[in-house]
Amino acid sequence: MWNDPIIEELHKIRADRDAQFNGDLTAMLESLKTIEQEWLLKFPKLMSGEIRVAEQPVKDVL
């Protein structure tokens, strides 16, 4: 069977997270909510809609 290194890495990350929270999905969700709140404090404009994606692609400056 062919092994994909990216998929193997994802499985390792998943196993690490599972071990970190002892398989408790509620604890994982609470952790993600905390991380989300920290990001909102660091980057409030990201969620407010003040930062917009350019409608036209940015031209290469090099």
Secondary structure by P-SEA (a helix, b strand, c coil): ccccaaaaaaaaaaaaaaaaacccaaaaaaaaaaaaaaaaaacccccccccccccccccccc
